[in-house]
Amino acid sequence: MTAVISVEVELSEAKLLEAFRRLRTPQRVNLLAQLRQLEKPELRTVPASRLDALTGLISLGGDALLDSERVYDD
Protein backbone atom coordinates (compact mmCIF):
# COMPACT_ATOMS: atom_id res chain seq x y z
CA MET A 1 0.00 0.00 0.00
CA THR A 2 1.30 3.44 -0.94
CA ALA A 3 0.88 6.35 1.43
CA VAL A 4 -0.31 9.60 -0.11
CA ILE A 5 0.78 12.94 1.31
CA SER A 6 -0.71 16.18 -0.01
CA VAL A 7 1.43 19.30 -0.08
CA GLU A 8 0.82 22.60 -1.83
CA VAL A 9 3.87 23.97 -3.63
CA GLU A 10 4.51 26.70 -6.15
CA LEU A 11 6.44 25.55 -9.22
CA SER A 12 7.48 27.36 -12.34
CA GLU A 13 6.10 25.98 -15.55
CA ALA A 14 9.58 24.75 -16.50
CA LYS A 15 9.92 22.78 -13.24
CA LEU A 16 6.45 21.34 -13.65
CA LEU A 17 7.23 20.17 -17.19
CA GLU A 18 10.52 18.69 -15.99
CA ALA A 19 8.70 16.73 -13.29
CA PHE A 20 6.11 15.58 -15.84
CA ARG A 21 8.83 14.32 -18.18
CA ARG A 22 10.31 12.23 -15.36
CA LEU A 23 7.08 10.30 -14.87
CA ARG A 24 6.74 6.86 -16.38
CA THR A 25 4.50 6.66 -19.42
CA PRO A 26 1.49 5.11 -17.64
CA GLN A 27 1.64 7.83 -14.98
CA ARG A 28 1.81 10.53 -17.67
CA VAL A 29 -1.20 9.07 -19.48
CA ASN A 30 -3.17 8.95 -16.24
CA LEU A 31 -2.23 12.51 -15.31
CA LEU A 32 -3.13 13.82 -18.75
CA ALA A 33 -6.51 12.10 -18.56
CA GLN A 34 -7.17 13.76 -15.20
CA LEU A 35 -6.14 17.17 -16.55
CA ARG A 36 -8.43 16.76 -19.55
CA GLN A 37 -11.33 16.15 -17.18
CA LEU A 38 -10.70 19.62 -15.72
CA GLU A 39 -11.31 21.17 -19.15
CA LYS A 40 -14.88 19.89 -19.30
CA PRO A 41 -17.46 22.40 -18.06
CA GLU A 42 -19.23 21.44 -14.87
CA LEU A 43 -22.99 21.74 -15.15
CA ARG A 44 -24.62 22.91 -11.95
CA THR A 45 -28.37 22.60 -11.94
CA VAL A 46 -30.97 24.14 -9.68
CA PRO A 47 -34.32 22.53 -8.92
CA ALA A 48 -37.29 24.41 -10.38
CA SER A 49 -38.61 24.96 -6.85
CA ARG A 50 -35.65 27.27 -6.17
CA LEU A 51 -35.99 29.47 -9.27
CA ASP A 52 -38.27 32.02 -7.58
CA ALA A 53 -35.66 32.52 -4.85
CA LEU A 54 -33.05 33.29 -7.52
CA THR A 55 -35.12 36.04 -9.15
CA GLY A 56 -33.60 39.46 -8.59
CA LEU A 57 -30.30 38.26 -7.12
CA ILE A 58 -28.33 39.92 -9.90
CA SER A 59 -29.32 43.26 -11.27
CA LEU A 60 -27.79 44.12 -14.59
CA GLY A 61 -29.57 47.43 -14.67
CA GLY A 62 -31.38 49.02 -17.51
CA ASP A 63 -34.93 48.98 -18.75
CA ALA A 64 -35.39 46.94 -21.91
CA LEU A 65 -38.56 48.77 -22.97
CA LEU A 66 -37.03 52.21 -22.41
CA ASP A 67 -33.78 51.21 -24.11
CA SER A 68 -35.59 49.86 -27.19
CA GLU A 69 -37.72 53.02 -27.42
CA ARG A 70 -34.54 55.14 -27.39
CA VAL A 71 -33.06 53.09 -30.21
CA TYR A 72 -36.11 53.13 -32.46
CA ASP A 73 -37.53 56.58 -31.63
CA ASP A 74 -34.32 58.50 -32.30
PDB file of N, CA, C and O in Angstrom:
ATOM      1  N   MET A   1       0.843  -1.184   0.000  1.00  0.00           N
ATOM      2  CA  MET A   1       0.000   0.000   0.000  1.00  0.00           C
ATOM      3  C   MET A   1       0.882   1.239   0.000  1.00  0.00           C
ATOM      4  O   MET A   1       1.867   1.310   0.735  1.00  0.00           O
ATOM      5  N   THR A   2       0.524   2.214  -0.828  1.00  0.00           N
ATOM      6  CA  THR A   2       1.299   3.439  -0.939  1.00  0.00           C
ATOM      7  C   THR A   2       0.630   4.542  -0.139  1.00  0.00           C
ATOM      8  O   THR A   2      -0.574   4.769  -0.265  1.00  0.00           O
ATOM      9  N   ALA A   3       1.405   5.221   0.675  1.00  0.00           N
ATOM     10  CA  ALA A   3       0.882   6.352   1.434  1.00  0.00           C
ATOM     11  C   ALA A   3       0.849   7.576   0.534  1.00  0.00           C
ATOM     12  O   ALA A   3       1.750   7.775  -0.281  1.00  0.00           O
ATOM     13  N   VAL A   4      -0.175   8.389   0.677  1.00  0.00           N
ATOM     14  CA  VAL A   4      -0.310   9.604  -0.115  1.00  0.00           C
ATOM     15  C   VAL A   4      -0.251  10.792   0.819  1.00  0.00           C
ATOM     16  O   VAL A   4      -0.995  10.867   1.798  1.00  0.00           O
ATOM     17  N   ILE A   5       0.637  11.720   0.511  1.00  0.00           N
ATOM     18  CA  ILE A   5       0.782  12.937   1.307  1.00  0.00           C
ATOM     19  C   ILE A   5       0.494  14.121   0.392  1.00  0.00           C
ATOM     20  O   ILE A   5       1.082  14.219  -0.685  1.00  0.00           O
ATOM     21  N   SER A   6      -0.386  15.009   0.790  1.00  0.00           N
ATOM     22  CA  SER A   6      -0.714  16.183  -0.014  1.00  0.00           C
ATOM     23  C   SER A   6       0.045  17.387   0.510  1.00  0.00           C
ATOM     24  O   SER A   6       0.053  17.669   1.709  1.00  0.00           O
ATOM     25  N   VAL A   7       0.685  18.095  -0.416  1.00  0.00           N
ATOM     26  CA  VAL A   7       1.433  19.295  -0.083  1.00  0.00           C
ATOM     27  C   VAL A   7       1.200  20.315  -1.187  1.00  0.00           C
ATOM     28  O   VAL A   7       1.210  19.962  -2.366  1.00  0.00           O
ATOM     29  N   GLU A   8       0.993  21.559  -0.825  1.00  0.00           N
ATOM     30  CA  GLU A   8       0.822  22.598  -1.825  1.00  0.00           C
ATOM     31  C   GLU A   8       2.162  23.293  -2.045  1.00  0.00           C
ATOM     32  O   GLU A   8       2.780  23.782  -1.099  1.00  0.00           O
ATOM     33  N   VAL A   9       2.602  23.330  -3.292  1.00  0.00           N
ATOM     34  CA  VAL A   9       3.870  23.970  -3.635  1.00  0.00           C
ATOM     35  C   VAL A   9       3.682  24.853  -4.854  1.00  0.00           C
ATOM     36  O   VAL A   9       2.791  24.618  -5.669  1.00  0.00           O
ATOM     37  N   GLU A  10       4.515  25.859  -4.976  1.00  0.00           N
ATOM     38  CA  GLU A  10       4.509  26.703  -6.153  1.00  0.00           C
ATOM     39  C   GLU A  10       5.693  26.306  -7.020  1.00  0.00           C
ATOM     40  O   GLU A  10       6.838  26.308  -6.566  1.00  0.00           O
ATOM     41  N   LEU A  11       5.407  25.964  -8.277  1.00  0.00           N
ATOM     42  CA  LEU A  11       6.443  25.552  -9.218  1.00  0.00           C
ATOM     43  C   LEU A  11       6.352  26.400 -10.470  1.00  0.00           C
ATOM     44  O   LEU A  11       5.265  26.784 -10.902  1.00  0.00           O
ATOM     45  N   SER A  12       7.502  26.685 -11.044  1.00  0.00           N
ATOM     46  CA  SER A  12       7.483  27.355 -12.338  1.00  0.00           C
ATOM     47  C   SER A  12       6.990  26.354 -13.371  1.00  0.00           C
ATOM     48  O   SER A  12       6.999  25.147 -13.133  1.00  0.00           O
ATOM     49  N   GLU A  13       6.571  26.853 -14.491  1.00  0.00           N
ATOM     50  CA  GLU A  13       6.095  25.981 -15.551  1.00  0.00           C
ATOM     51  C   GLU A  13       7.218  25.044 -16.008  1.00  0.00           C
ATOM     52  O   GLU A  13       6.979  23.870 -16.291  1.00  0.00           O
ATOM     53  N   ALA A  14       8.443  25.576 -16.076  1.00  0.00           N
ATOM     54  CA  ALA A  14       9.579  24.748 -16.504  1.00  0.00           C
ATOM     55  C   ALA A  14       9.807  23.581 -15.542  1.00  0.00           C
ATOM     56  O   ALA A  14      10.054  22.457 -15.980  1.00  0.00           O
ATOM     57  N   LYS A  15       9.727  23.841 -14.232  1.00  0.00           N
ATOM     58  CA  LYS A  15       9.919  22.779 -13.242  1.00  0.00           C
ATOM     59  C   LYS A  15       8.791  21.759 -13.314  1.00  0.00           C
ATOM     60  O   LYS A  15       9.018  20.557 -13.170  1.00  0.00           O
ATOM     61  N   LEU A  16       7.595  22.238 -13.535  1.00  0.00           N
ATOM     62  CA  LEU A  16       6.448  21.343 -13.645  1.00  0.00           C
ATOM     63  C   LEU A  16       6.599  20.422 -14.862  1.00  0.00           C
ATOM     64  O   LEU A  16       6.345  19.222 -14.772  1.00  0.00           O
ATOM     65  N   LEU A  17       7.013  20.988 -15.993  1.00  0.00           N
ATOM     66  CA  LEU A  17       7.228  20.173 -17.188  1.00  0.00           C
ATOM     67  C   LEU A  17       8.365  19.175 -16.978  1.00  0.00           C
ATOM     68  O   LEU A  17       8.291  18.039 -17.447  1.00  0.00           O
ATOM     69  N   GLU A  18       9.404  19.595 -16.282  1.00  0.00           N
ATOM     70  CA  GLU A  18      10.516  18.690 -15.987  1.00  0.00           C
ATOM     71  C   GLU A  18      10.039  17.514 -15.137  1.00  0.00           C
ATOM     72  O   GLU A  18      10.399  16.366 -15.399  1.00  0.00           O
ATOM     73  N   ALA A  19       9.243  17.798 -14.138  1.00  0.00           N
ATOM     74  CA  ALA A  19       8.701  16.725 -13.291  1.00  0.00           C
ATOM     75  C   ALA A  19       7.795  15.805 -14.095  1.00  0.00           C
ATOM     76  O   ALA A  19       7.815  14.589 -13.906  1.00  0.00           O
ATOM     77  N   PHE A  20       7.001  16.380 -14.992  1.00  0.00           N
ATOM     78  CA  PHE A  20       6.106  15.581 -15.836  1.00  0.00           C
ATOM     79  C   PHE A  20       6.905  14.641 -16.729  1.00  0.00           C
ATOM     80  O   PHE A  20       6.537  13.478 -16.901  1.00  0.00           O
ATOM     81  N   ARG A  21       7.994  15.142 -17.296  1.00  0.00           N
ATOM     82  CA  ARG A  21       8.831  14.318 -18.179  1.00  0.00           C
ATOM     83  C   ARG A  21       9.474  13.154 -17.435  1.00  0.00           C
ATOM     84  O   ARG A  21       9.777  12.128 -18.044  1.00  0.00           O
ATOM     85  N   ARG A  22       9.683  13.294 -16.145  1.00  0.00           N
ATOM     86  CA  ARG A  22      10.310  12.233 -15.358  1.00  0.00           C
ATOM     87  C   ARG A  22       9.349  11.112 -15.001  1.00  0.00           C
ATOM     88  O   ARG A  22       9.780  10.042 -14.570  1.00  0.00           O
ATOM     89  N   LEU A  23       8.053  11.341 -15.175  1.00  0.00           N
ATOM     90  CA  LEU A  23       7.075  10.296 -14.873  1.00  0.00           C
ATOM     91  C   LEU A  23       7.174   9.172 -15.890  1.00  0.00           C
ATOM     92  O   LEU A  23       7.551   9.384 -17.042  1.00  0.00           O
ATOM     93  N   ARG A  24       6.829   7.978 -15.444  1.00  0.00           N
ATOM     94  CA  ARG A  24       6.737   6.855 -16.377  1.00  0.00           C
ATOM     95  C   ARG A  24       5.524   7.070 -17.272  1.00  0.00           C
ATOM     96  O   ARG A  24       4.583   7.775 -16.908  1.00  0.00           O
ATOM     97  N   THR A  25       5.562   6.460 -18.432  1.00  0.00           N
ATOM     98  CA  THR A  25       4.502   6.665 -19.423  1.00  0.00           C
ATOM     99  C   THR A  25       3.099   6.404 -18.877  1.00  0.00           C
ATOM    100  O   THR A  25       2.211   7.223 -19.115  1.00  0.00           O
ATOM    101  N   PRO A  26       2.854   5.309 -18.158  1.00  0.00           N
ATOM    102  CA  PRO A  26       1.486   5.108 -17.640  1.00  0.00           C
ATOM    103  C   PRO A  26       1.045   6.228 -16.688  1.00  0.00           C
ATOM    104  O   PRO A  26      -0.123   6.619 -16.678  1.00  0.00           O
ATOM    105  N   GLN A  27       1.983   6.735 -15.897  1.00  0.00           N
ATOM    106  CA  GLN A  27       1.638   7.830 -14.981  1.00  0.00           C
ATOM    107  C   GLN A  27       1.324   9.105 -15.761  1.00  0.00           C
ATOM    108  O   GLN A  27       0.411   9.847 -15.401  1.00  0.00           O
ATOM    109  N   ARG A  28       2.082   9.358 -16.833  1.00  0.00           N
ATOM    110  CA  ARG A  28       1.812  10.533 -17.668  1.00  0.00           C
ATOM    111  C   ARG A  28       0.428  10.440 -18.301  1.00  0.00           C
ATOM    112  O   ARG A  28      -0.328  11.412 -18.307  1.00  0.00           O
ATOM    113  N   VAL A  29       0.104   9.267 -18.831  1.00  0.00           N
ATOM    114  CA  VAL A  29      -1.197   9.067 -19.480  1.00  0.00           C
ATOM    115  C   VAL A  29      -2.321   9.309 -18.480  1.00  0.00           C
ATOM    116  O   VAL A  29      -3.310   9.971 -18.795  1.00  0.00           O
ATOM    117  N   ASN A  30      -2.166   8.774 -17.281  1.00  0.00           N
ATOM    118  CA  ASN A  30      -3.175   8.947 -16.241  1.00  0.00           C
ATOM    119  C   ASN A  30      -3.310  10.420 -15.854  1.00  0.00           C
ATOM    120  O   ASN A  30      -4.423  10.927 -15.716  1.00  0.00           O
ATOM    121  N   LEU A  31      -2.191  11.100 -15.681  1.00  0.00           N
ATOM    122  CA  LEU A  31      -2.227  12.509 -15.305  1.00  0.00           C
ATOM    123  C   LEU A  31      -2.866  13.356 -16.401  1.00  0.00           C
ATOM    124  O   LEU A  31      -3.667  14.245 -16.111  1.00  0.00           O
ATOM    125  N   LEU A  32      -2.521  13.089 -17.641  1.00  0.00           N
ATOM    126  CA  LEU A  32      -3.134  13.822 -18.753  1.00  0.00           C
ATOM    127  C   LEU A  32      -4.642  13.604 -18.812  1.00  0.00           C
ATOM    128  O   LEU A  32      -5.398  14.538 -19.079  1.00  0.00           O
ATOM    129  N   ALA A  33      -5.072  12.387 -18.565  1.00  0.00           N
ATOM    130  CA  ALA A  33      -6.511  12.101 -18.556  1.00  0.00           C
ATOM    131  C   ALA A  33      -7.214  12.901 -17.457  1.00  0.00           C
ATOM    132  O   ALA A  33      -8.306  13.428 -17.670  1.00  0.00           O
ATOM    133  N   GLN A  34      -6.590  12.989 -16.296  1.00  0.00           N
ATOM    134  CA  GLN A  34      -7.172  13.761 -15.195  1.00  0.00           C
ATOM    135  C   GLN A  34      -7.219  15.249 -15.532  1.00  0.00           C
ATOM    136  O   GLN A  34      -8.196  15.928 -15.214  1.00  0.00           O
ATOM    137  N   LEU A  35      -6.177  15.753 -16.169  1.00  0.00           N
ATOM    138  CA  LEU A  35      -6.143  17.166 -16.552  1.00  0.00           C
ATOM    139  C   LEU A  35      -7.192  17.482 -17.605  1.00  0.00           C
ATOM    140  O   LEU A  35      -7.792  18.557 -17.588  1.00  0.00           O
ATOM    141  N   ARG A  36      -7.412  16.542 -18.524  1.00  0.00           N
ATOM    142  CA  ARG A  36      -8.433  16.764 -19.555  1.00  0.00           C
ATOM    143  C   ARG A  36      -9.832  16.833 -18.939  1.00  0.00           C
ATOM    144  O   ARG A  36     -10.702  17.545 -19.440  1.00  0.00           O
ATOM    145  N   GLN A  37     -10.037  16.101 -17.866  1.00  0.00           N
ATOM    146  CA  GLN A  37     -11.331  16.154 -17.181  1.00  0.00           C
ATOM    147  C   GLN A  37     -11.596  17.559 -16.630  1.00  0.00           C
ATOM    148  O   GLN A  37     -12.747  17.989 -16.555  1.00  0.00           O
ATOM    149  N   LEU A  38     -10.548  18.263 -16.250  1.00  0.00           N
ATOM    150  CA  LEU A  38     -10.702  19.617 -15.715  1.00  0.00           C
ATOM    151  C   LEU A  38     -11.149  20.610 -16.777  1.00  0.00           C
ATOM    152  O   LEU A  38     -11.703  21.659 -16.449  1.00  0.00           O
ATOM    153  N   GLU A  39     -10.914  20.289 -18.054  1.00  0.00           N
ATOM    154  CA  GLU A  39     -11.312  21.171 -19.145  1.00  0.00           C
ATOM    155  C   GLU A  39     -12.810  21.133 -19.402  1.00  0.00           C
ATOM    156  O   GLU A  39     -13.372  22.089 -19.937  1.00  0.00           O
ATOM    157  N   LYS A  40     -13.458  20.045 -19.028  1.00  0.00           N
ATOM    158  CA  LYS A  40     -14.882  19.891 -19.296  1.00  0.00           C
ATOM    159  C   LYS A  40     -15.675  20.801 -18.362  1.00  0.00           C
ATOM    160  O   LYS A  40     -15.411  20.845 -17.161  1.00  0.00           O
ATOM    161  N   PRO A  41     -16.651  21.530 -18.918  1.00  0.00           N
ATOM    162  CA  PRO A  41     -17.458  22.399 -18.058  1.00  0.00           C
ATOM    163  C   PRO A  41     -18.280  21.574 -17.075  1.00  0.00           C
ATOM    164  O   PRO A  41     -18.744  20.478 -17.388  1.00  0.00           O
ATOM    165  N   GLU A  42     -18.444  22.121 -15.902  1.00  0.00           N
ATOM    166  CA  GLU A  42     -19.234  21.443 -14.873  1.00  0.00           C
ATOM    167  C   GLU A  42     -20.621  22.070 -14.844  1.00  0.00           C
ATOM    168  O   GLU A  42     -20.774  23.259 -14.565  1.00  0.00           O
ATOM    169  N   LEU A  43     -21.614  21.265 -15.133  1.00  0.00           N
ATOM    170  CA  LEU A  43     -22.988  21.743 -15.151  1.00  0.00           C
ATOM    171  C   LEU A  43     -23.553  21.704 -13.742  1.00  0.00           C
ATOM    172  O   LEU A  43     -23.585  20.655 -13.099  1.00  0.00           O
ATOM    173  N   ARG A  44     -23.989  22.843 -13.281  1.00  0.00           N
ATOM    174  CA  ARG A  44     -24.618  22.912 -11.954  1.00  0.00           C
ATOM    175  C   ARG A  44     -26.082  23.271 -12.153  1.00  0.00           C
ATOM    176  O   ARG A  44     -26.407  24.340 -12.669  1.00  0.00           O
ATOM    177  N   THR A  45     -26.936  22.390 -11.749  1.00  0.00           N
ATOM    178  CA  THR A  45     -28.371  22.601 -11.944  1.00  0.00           C
ATOM    179  C   THR A  45     -29.018  23.079 -10.649  1.00  0.00           C
ATOM    180  O   THR A  45     -28.474  22.925  -9.556  1.00  0.00           O
ATOM    181  N   VAL A  46     -30.185  23.656 -10.817  1.00  0.00           N
ATOM    182  CA  VAL A  46     -30.970  24.138  -9.683  1.00  0.00           C
ATOM    183  C   VAL A  46     -32.373  23.597  -9.853  1.00  0.00           C
ATOM    184  O   VAL A  46     -32.946  23.710 -10.936  1.00  0.00           O
ATOM    185  N   PRO A  47     -32.941  23.013  -8.815  1.00  0.00           N
ATOM    186  CA  PRO A  47     -34.320  22.526  -8.922  1.00  0.00           C
ATOM    187  C   PRO A  47     -35.284  23.677  -9.230  1.00  0.00           C
ATOM    188  O   PRO A  47     -35.089  24.800  -8.765  1.00  0.00           O
ATOM    189  N   ALA A  48     -36.307  23.389 -10.006  1.00  0.00           N
ATOM    190  CA  ALA A  48     -37.288  24.413 -10.383  1.00  0.00           C
ATOM    191  C   ALA A  48     -37.898  25.089  -9.165  1.00  0.00           C
ATOM    192  O   ALA A  48     -38.267  26.261  -9.231  1.00  0.00           O
ATOM    193  N   SER A  49     -38.008  24.373  -8.064  1.00  0.00           N
ATOM    194  CA  SER A  49     -38.606  24.958  -6.852  1.00  0.00           C
ATOM    195  C   SER A  49     -37.763  26.099  -6.281  1.00  0.00           C
ATOM    196  O   SER A  49     -38.258  26.880  -5.468  1.00  0.00           O
ATOM    197  N   ARG A  50     -36.509  26.206  -6.690  1.00  0.00           N
ATOM    198  CA  ARG A  50     -35.647  27.272  -6.173  1.00  0.00           C
ATOM    199  C   ARG A  50     -35.536  28.474  -7.106  1.00  0.00           C
ATOM    200  O   ARG A  50     -34.906  29.471  -6.753  1.00  0.00           O
ATOM    201  N   LEU A  51     -36.140  28.392  -8.291  1.00  0.00           N
ATOM    202  CA  LEU A  51     -35.993  29.469  -9.267  1.00  0.00           C
ATOM    203  C   LEU A  51     -36.554  30.794  -8.772  1.00  0.00           C
ATOM    204  O   LEU A  51     -35.949  31.840  -9.005  1.00  0.00           O
ATOM    205  N   ASP A  52     -37.696  30.771  -8.094  1.00  0.00           N
ATOM    206  CA  ASP A  52     -38.271  32.017  -7.579  1.00  0.00           C
ATOM    207  C   ASP A  52     -37.318  32.704  -6.609  1.00  0.00           C
ATOM    208  O   ASP A  52     -37.236  33.933  -6.593  1.00  0.00           O
ATOM    209  N   ALA A  53     -36.599  31.934  -5.806  1.00  0.00           N
ATOM    210  CA  ALA A  53     -35.659  32.517  -4.854  1.00  0.00           C
ATOM    211  C   ALA A  53     -34.470  33.162  -5.557  1.00  0.00           C
ATOM    212  O   ALA A  53     -33.821  34.041  -4.991  1.00  0.00           O
ATOM    213  N   LEU A  54     -34.179  32.736  -6.781  1.00  0.00           N
ATOM    214  CA  LEU A  54     -33.049  33.292  -7.521  1.00  0.00           C
ATOM    215  C   LEU A  54     -33.397  34.593  -8.248  1.00  0.00           C
ATOM    216  O   LEU A  54     -32.507  35.351  -8.633  1.00  0.00           O
ATOM    217  N   THR A  55     -34.694  34.847  -8.434  1.00  0.00           N
ATOM    218  CA  THR A  55     -35.124  36.040  -9.150  1.00  0.00           C
ATOM    219  C   THR A  55     -34.666  37.292  -8.418  1.00  0.00           C
ATOM    220  O   THR A  55     -34.896  37.443  -7.218  1.00  0.00           O
ATOM    221  N   GLY A  56     -34.018  38.182  -9.149  1.00  0.00           N
ATOM    222  CA  GLY A  56     -33.601  39.460  -8.586  1.00  0.00           C
ATOM    223  C   GLY A  56     -32.274  39.436  -7.849  1.00  0.00           C
ATOM    224  O   GLY A  56     -31.870  40.463  -7.304  1.00  0.00           O
ATOM    225  N   LEU A  57     -31.583  38.310  -7.812  1.00  0.00           N
ATOM    226  CA  LEU A  57     -30.298  38.263  -7.118  1.00  0.00           C
ATOM    227  C   LEU A  57     -29.239  39.113  -7.815  1.00  0.00           C
ATOM    228  O   LEU A  57     -28.388  39.720  -7.165  1.00  0.00           O
ATOM    229  N   ILE A  58     -29.302  39.149  -9.130  1.00  0.00           N
ATOM    230  CA  ILE A  58     -28.330  39.921  -9.902  1.00  0.00           C
ATOM    231  C   ILE A  58     -29.082  40.966 -10.701  1.00  0.00           C
ATOM    232  O   ILE A  58     -29.999  40.650 -11.459  1.00  0.00           O
ATOM    233  N   SER A  59     -28.693  42.182 -10.525  1.00  0.00           N
ATOM    234  CA  SER A  59     -29.320  43.261 -11.271  1.00  0.00           C
ATOM    235  C   SER A  59     -28.326  43.785 -12.289  1.00  0.00           C
ATOM    236  O   SER A  59     -27.273  44.317 -11.936  1.00  0.00           O
ATOM    237  N   LEU A  60     -28.673  43.628 -13.545  1.00  0.00           N
ATOM    238  CA  LEU A  60     -27.793  44.121 -14.595  1.00  0.00           C
ATOM    239  C   LEU A  60     -28.133  45.551 -14.970  1.00  0.00           C
ATOM    240  O   LEU A  60     -27.434  46.182 -15.764  1.00  0.00           O
ATOM    241  N   GLY A  61     -29.188  46.045 -14.406  1.00  0.00           N
ATOM    242  CA  GLY A  61     -29.574  47.426 -14.670  1.00  0.00           C
ATOM    243  C   GLY A  61     -30.274  47.561 -16.003  1.00  0.00           C
ATOM    244  O   GLY A  61     -30.373  46.612 -16.782  1.00  0.00           O
ATOM    245  N   GLY A  62     -30.746  48.741 -16.239  1.00  0.00           N
ATOM    246  CA  GLY A  62     -31.383  49.022 -17.513  1.00  0.00           C
ATOM    247  C   GLY A  62     -32.854  48.669 -17.532  1.00  0.00           C
ATOM    248  O   GLY A  62     -33.366  47.941 -16.681  1.00  0.00           O
ATOM    249  N   ASP A  63     -33.499  49.207 -18.522  1.00  0.00           N
ATOM    250  CA  ASP A  63     -34.925  48.978 -18.747  1.00  0.00           C
ATOM    251  C   ASP A  63     -35.062  48.636 -20.225  1.00  0.00           C
ATOM    252  O   ASP A  63     -34.884  49.503 -21.081  1.00  0.00           O
ATOM    253  N   ALA A  64     -35.371  47.396 -20.526  1.00  0.00           N
ATOM    254  CA  ALA A  64     -35.394  46.940 -21.915  1.00  0.00           C
ATOM    255  C   ALA A  64     -36.377  47.741 -22.756  1.00  0.00           C
ATOM    256  O   ALA A  64     -36.068  48.102 -23.892  1.00  0.00           O
ATOM    257  N   LEU A  65     -37.556  48.022 -22.214  1.00  0.00           N
ATOM    258  CA  LEU A  65     -38.557  48.774 -22.967  1.00  0.00           C
ATOM    259  C   LEU A  65     -38.053  50.182 -23.255  1.00  0.00           C
ATOM    260  O   LEU A  65     -38.126  50.650 -24.391  1.00  0.00           O
ATOM    261  N   LEU A  66     -37.549  50.851 -22.241  1.00  0.00           N
ATOM    262  CA  LEU A  66     -37.025  52.206 -22.409  1.00  0.00           C
ATOM    263  C   LEU A  66     -35.847  52.228 -23.369  1.00  0.00           C
ATOM    264  O   LEU A  66     -35.758  53.109 -24.224  1.00  0.00           O
ATOM    265  N   ASP A  67     -34.945  51.270 -23.235  1.00  0.00           N
ATOM    266  CA  ASP A  67     -33.781  51.207 -24.112  1.00  0.00           C
ATOM    267  C   ASP A  67     -34.183  50.988 -25.565  1.00  0.00           C
ATOM    268  O   ASP A  67     -33.615  51.610 -26.463  1.00  0.00           O
ATOM    269  N   SER A  68     -35.153  50.115 -25.807  1.00  0.00           N
ATOM    270  CA  SER A  68     -35.586  49.861 -27.189  1.00  0.00           C
ATOM    271  C   SER A  68     -36.298  51.079 -27.759  1.00  0.00           C
ATOM    272  O   SER A  68     -36.165  51.365 -28.948  1.00  0.00           O
ATOM    273  N   GLU A  69     -37.046  51.798 -26.940  1.00  0.00           N
ATOM    274  CA  GLU A  69     -37.717  53.022 -27.418  1.00  0.00           C
ATOM    275  C   GLU A  69     -36.686  54.065 -27.820  1.00  0.00           C
ATOM    276  O   GLU A  69     -36.868  54.764 -28.817  1.00  0.00           O
ATOM    277  N   ARG A  70     -35.598  54.178 -27.050  1.00  0.00           N
ATOM    278  CA  ARG A  70     -34.542  55.137 -27.393  1.00  0.00           C
ATOM    279  C   ARG A  70     -33.910  54.795 -28.737  1.00  0.00           C
ATOM    280  O   ARG A  70     -33.625  55.680 -29.543  1.00  0.00           O
ATOM    281  N   VAL A  71     -33.695  53.507 -28.970  1.00  0.00           N
ATOM    282  CA  VAL A  71     -33.060  53.087 -30.207  1.00  0.00           C
ATOM    283  C   VAL A  71     -33.956  53.376 -31.406  1.00  0.00           C
ATOM    284  O   VAL A  71     -33.494  53.915 -32.412  1.00  0.00           O
ATOM    285  N   TYR A  72     -35.230  53.023 -31.303  1.00  0.00           N
ATOM    286  CA  TYR A  72     -36.113  53.128 -32.456  1.00  0.00           C
ATOM    287  C   TYR A  72     -36.775  54.490 -32.596  1.00  0.00           C
ATOM    288  O   TYR A  72     -37.205  54.840 -33.695  1.00  0.00           O
ATOM    289  N   ASP A  73     -36.873  55.265 -31.536  1.00  0.00           N
ATOM    290  CA  ASP A  73     -37.530  56.578 -31.633  1.00  0.00           C
ATOM    291  C   ASP A  73     -36.572  57.669 -32.066  1.00  0.00           C
ATOM    292  O   ASP A  73     -37.013  58.721 -32.529  1.00  0.00           O
ATOM    293  N   ASP A  74     -35.282  57.451 -31.931  1.00  0.00           N
ATOM    294  CA  ASP A  74     -34.318  58.504 -32.304  1.00  0.00           C
ATOM    295  C   ASP A  74     -34.035  58.521 -33.737  1.00  0.00           C
ATOM    296  O   ASP A  74     -33.247  59.346 -34.201  1.00  0.00           O
TER     297      ASP A  74
END
